[in-house]
Amino acid sequence: MEPRDVAKLANLPKQEMRWLLRAQAGDREALDALLRLVQEPLYRYILSLVGSRALAEDILQEVFLLIYRKLPWLRDPELFRPWAYRIASREAFKHLKRERRWVEQSVDETVLADWPVLPRDALTAEMLEQQVAQIAPASRAVIVLHYLHDLPLGEIADVLGIALGTVKSRLAYGLASLRKQLTTKPSS
C-alpha cells in the first residue's frame, strides 16, 4: 500500500477502516459490523426515495447483497459510504422505474439563475421529511443526500452517476417544488 493510500485511510474512523479491510479479506464478522454501521442511514435514504417501508426493506437487502458481492473490488476504502449510497440509489431508482413512478425532469439551466437557493439552515430535517415525499424522485434523491445526509454536490454527482450540472438542476427543481408547496399551504 502506498503512503498516500495510508493517508486516505487515516481519515476514516479506525474501527470502520479495520472492518472494511477485514471484510474485503473475507472476514464475515467484519462485514456484518460494517453493514450494521450503514444500515440505518441507507434505510432512511431508500425510504425517502420509495416511500414504502416494505419496499425500502427489500431494496436494502438487495443493496447489502450487492455490497457483499462487490466489496472485494472497492479499491479506495475512503469511498465506501458514497459507493454504498450509489448502489442504494441505483437499486431504488430501478424499482421506481419498474413501478413506473420514476419521473425525469429537465430544467432549463438558464432558469436556474432566477431561482434563489435557500440557505441550508432555513431547511429543517423535519420539514424536509414531511415535504420531500411530494417531489419527483430524481430531485428527492439530491435533496435527501445533500440536506439530510450532508453530502457535497460533487459527491452526490458521483453517487448518482450524473453530471454536477444535473445535480444542481435537480436541487434547484426540488427546492422550487418545496418553495411552491410551502407557499400554497394555508398558514396556521
NORSUL-V182506 format. One record per residue. RES is the residue in one small letter. NEAR is the number of other C-alpha atoms within 10 Angstrom. Layout:
[[RES & NEAR] [RES & NEAR]]
//
This chain:
[[m & 5] [e & 6] [p & 8] [r & 9] [d & 13] [v & 10] [a & 11] [k & 13] [l & 18] [a & 12] [n & 10] [l & 15] [p & 9] [k & 11] [q & 12] [e & 17] [m & 18] [r & 15] [w & 20] [l & 24] [l & 17] [r & 16] [a & 20] [q & 20] [a & 13] [g & 14] [d & 13] [r & 14] [e & 12] [a & 20] [l & 21] [d & 14] [a & 16] [l & 20] [l & 18] [r & 11] [l & 12] [v & 15] [q & 15] [e & 12] [p & 15] [l & 24] [y & 20] [r & 18] [y & 23] [i & 27] [l & 20] [s & 22] [l & 25] [v & 22] [g & 15] [s & 12] [r & 14] [a & 11] [l & 15] [a & 24] [e & 15] [d & 14] [i & 24] [l & 24] [q & 15] [e & 16] [v & 24] [f & 19] [l & 12] [l & 15] [i & 20] [y & 17] [r & 10] [k & 11] [l & 21] [p & 14] [w & 9] [l & 14] [r & 11] [d & 11] [p & 18] [e & 18] [l & 15] [f & 20] [r & 14] [p & 16] [w & 20] [a & 19] [y & 22] [r & 20] [i & 21] [a & 28] [s & 23] [r & 16] [e & 19] [a & 27] [f & 21] [k & 14] [h & 17] [l & 16] [k & 12] [r & 10] [e & 9] [r & 9] [r & 13] [w & 16] [v & 13] [e & 11] [q & 13] [s & 10] [v & 13] [d & 9] [e & 13] [t & 8] [v & 11] [l & 17] [a & 10] [d & 8] [w & 12] [p & 10] [v & 13] [l & 12] [p & 7] [r & 9] [d & 8] [a & 8] [l & 14] [t & 11] [a & 13] [e & 10] [m & 12] [l & 17] [e & 13] [q & 10] [q & 16] [v & 23] [a & 15] [q & 14] [i & 20] [a & 19] [p & 25] [a & 22] [s & 25] [r & 25] [a & 26] [v & 27] [i & 26] [v & 22] [l & 19] [h & 17] [y & 16] [l & 18] [h & 14] [d & 12] [l & 17] [p & 12] [l & 19] [g & 14] [e & 19] [i & 24] [a & 19] [d & 16] [v & 23] [l & 23] [g & 13] [i & 12] [a & 14] [l & 16] [g & 13] [t & 17] [v & 24] [k & 19] [s & 21] [r & 25] [l & 23] [a & 24] [y & 24] [g & 23] [l & 22] [a & 18] [s & 18] [l & 18] [r & 14] [k & 11] [q & 15] [l & 13] [t & 10] [t & 8] [k & 8] [p & 7] [s & 6] [s & 3]]
//
